[in-house]
């Protein structure tokens, strides 16, 4: 059977079964209900403690009942990842060539906010190539912003992929400190002050740079650090694009 005009074909590695008609037996479960519950469980317990059984318990059913709708645990993870990307798509603005740099920065902030809302989503994304409808639309809209700023095609693609890596890396470190720090580890603000005090005490002749710059290690404003990172990243793209024009 041929695809309908405008239909998005399934990616070759899709792990979620197609929903063909209704199940013959009465079944109150839906893929949407399973997905919403799974995201809730992931946000509450994290990836290490996530299980199909836990999701099933929340839905007052058995784990086996979930598989007809999502295929497998990995299929469910694919759906979760796609849904979180979907939260971001509508926040990506239509291209405005004169503002493309600030628009790209806002895309990065949107990505960060989504990641911080959903515990361990970066870890879940590792090894997954997002090709669902939401992921395709996200890529299409971000690339439109980059191309509107006359960023060359190859640089536009690589910049988009690197933007994902930059945001993921920053937020993985940011969220992971509170979630995975060893028992008894100080809070981030306290740790930063401890580092500043320690660096200030180092011998001048061996660590003059660390000692003279110690006060700057006490900065814990994550929003300001992220904005600086994205400013540097986007400025680099703009400079590289200008050099090739």
RAGI-V239922 format. One line per field, one symbol per residue. psi: psi as a letter, one per 30 degrees, with the letter a starting at -180 (. if undefined). Layout:
# RAGI-V239922
psi: ???
This chain:
# RAGI-V239922
psi: klkkkfkjlklfgkgkkkjjalkelkjfkleeeeeeeeeeeeeefleegkleeeeeefghaleffffeefeleeeeeeeeeeeeefffeffklkkjefgeeeeeeeeeeeeeeeeffjkgfeeefkfkjjgleeeeeeeeeeeeeeffggkleeeeeeeeeeeeeeeeeeeeeeefeeegklkfklleeeeeeeeeeeefflkefeheeeefgeffffkgjeeeeeeeeeeeeeeeeeeeeeff.
